């Protein structure tokens, strides 16, 4: 799988999660808000880890 596709899917999931959370805020309690924020942050962390791994690989390949 290409990394660009994986990053795009993670970004799409973040957008969907944010839209759903903002479009139906009524009836949400602090737990639901915290859960959504945590999921969003986890997706962001996953994206950053992928980018870091790719940067390390490119730097390693450049030095070889």
C-alpha positions in Angstrom: 0.0 0.0 0.0 1.2 3.4 -0.8 1.8 5.8 2.1 0.0 8.6 0.4 -3.2 6.5 0.3 -2.9 5.6 3.9 -2.4 9.2 5.0 -5.3 10.3 2.8 -7.6 7.7 4.4 -6.5 8.8 7.9 -7.3 12.4 7.0 -10.6 11.5 5.6 -11.5 9.6 8.8 -10.5 12.7 10.8 -12.8 14.9 8.7 -15.7 12.5 9.0 -15.2 12.2 12.8 -15.1 16.0 13.2 -18.1 16.6 11.0 -20.2 14.0 12.8 -19.2 15.4 16.2 -20.0 19.0 15.3 -23.2 18.2 13.3 -24.8 16.5 16.3 -23.5 18.1 19.4 -26.9 18.0 21.3 -27.1 15.2 23.8 -23.4 14.7 23.9 -21.8 14.6 27.4 -18.2 15.2 28.5 -17.4 11.6 28.0 -18.5 11.6 24.4 -16.6 14.8 23.7 -13.4 13.4 25.3 -13.8 10.1 23.3 -14.1 12.0 20.0 -11.1 14.3 20.9 -9.1 11.2 21.8 -9.9 9.4 18.6 -9.0 12.5 16.6 -5.7 12.9 18.4 -4.9 9.2 17.9 -5.5 9.6 14.2 -3.2 12.7 14.1 -0.5 10.8 16.0 -0.7 7.9 13.6 -0.3 10.3 10.7 2.7 11.9 12.3 4.3 8.6 13.1 4.0 7.5 9.5 5.5 10.8 8.3 8.4 10.4 10.8 9.1 6.8 9.7 9.1 7.9 6.0 11.5 10.8 6.8 13.8 8.5 8.7 13.8 6.0 5.8 14.5 8.7 3.3 17.4 10.1 5.4 18.8 6.6 5.8 18.6 5.8 2.1 20.2 9.2 1.3 23.2 8.4 3.6 23.7 5.0 1.9 
